[in-house]
Amino acid sequence: MNTKITILYERLSVDDGNEGESNSIQNQRRILEEYAERNGMTPFVHHCDDGVSGTRWDRPGWIKVMDEIEAGNVQNLIVKNLDRMGRDYLRVGLHMERFRELGVRLIAIGNGIDTATGDDDFAPFRAIFAEWYSRDCSRKIRAVVQSKGKSGKHTSAVPPYGYYKSPDDKNQWLVDPESAAVVKRIFEMTIDGMGPGVIATKLYEQKIERPSYYMAQRGWGVHKNYYDKENPYAWCDSTVARILEKLEYAGHTVNFKSEITNFKTKKKVFRPKEDWLIFRDTHEPIITEEQWELVQKLRSTKHRADSLGESNPLTGLLWCGQCGGKMYNNRSSRKRTYKKGDKTYTYTSRVSLYFCSTYSQSYRKYNTKCTHHQIQTRVVEQVILELLRETNGYVREHEEEFISLLQEKSALKKGETVKAHKKKIAKNEKRIAELERIYRKLYEDLALGKIEQARFDEMSAGYTQEQTDLKNQTVVMQRNRQYKREWRRKREQSA
């Protein structure tokens, strides 16, 4: 008894859907069923891939088809057109050869292909045309995305966890209060010294839904049709790390972080940061840019937990004064003994030290890089405590100067660096000297009768105003720098 079945395979991608009802899943299903029933190819089963590109061969429905064929359970495979199988002419040809080896009859109704009646000489050309169509669509889509991304609009089809698309404008991201609160907590816990693994564990213990599950439940994102429903709280450290890397949470649009090198493989390649396009303040932020920058700085240094499950909060913040290398923290237990009368007592003490990483890495061969030195953690903490007390006292006595320093620091963070400040002062001073020479030359021309008095008054007024503005600007910047130098000097003396 022949127990082999007939498979009816339907596929529809997003691009195919633009062609209307003719390529819809329902229309394909109806055509295939009518053909199978009319030709007595029963029983039959359906396998379908809805919304999946033909350039991909990891389609869930197609994988099931191939599993059935390789198991020897299939007699006939029927598709509406050959491009429903796929849009890679080489892979289509290989599959057709494999079907021939396994005795599977392939029928493409729209192309008039039936392997039972012999080879179709035009089948390879049809497969090539299907691939060219896919390549052409890829080029058009790439051009649209490039234009959209360069204009400052979001190129990502799905907003990151914490946002959702506005129902009135699909290019506008709105803050989702529930998930945005989780994003804020993740950044705050990182600033408090927790790593992605610890944060993921805490979110799991507190039964916070992981991003893919949360978004799928609301019909958002790429996981809305398939996701792990059995583990809604299964956060992993890589998910937390990806959230911490996104500058979008500071309210900026970041385009062209990655690109697809080939329309067949769909493999993403990440581009260097200097090639990114960043458009600032395009949507409501969830965190401040200062928080994001602080988290990036903290994550540049690993915070490993000790045997008690704690990580030192000063890790990555201390530097060797001799060689400039990082100071690493080491915690250990030491057994100590002491005598009291005739008895000897033993106890265990915990010692926490900071030591120079450069010396630690090179002392065996390159002793000249740095010298062996260390400092106890409690001493560092005591110095910081004293510094905080001195800072508090300074703020009480010099409140206006301290406010001026904070304002300068805020301005520097928003675009100007210390180096740019120095260049600006030097540029101002050079221009002031240049204006002085121009004014003298202009006065000489007036005295010699080369220019009229009205023209002299007009030109000198403009140069004088520019010179005055530059001098005032330079005085303010120099005063702020002097405040900072004086503050550093007092801080070093107090330390």
Helices and strands as residue ranges (DSSP letters): E 5-12, H 14-17, G 21-23, H 25-38, E 44-50, H 60-70, E 74-79, G 82-84, H 89-102, E 105-108, G 109-111, E 113-114, G 115-117, H 123-150, E 163-165, E 173-175, H 177-191, H 196-205, H 211-217, H 237-245, G 247-250, E 253-255, E 258-260, E 268-270, G 273-275, E 277-279, H 289-299, E 327-340, E 343-356, H 357-362, E 374-376, H 377-397, H 399-413, H 418-447, H 453-494
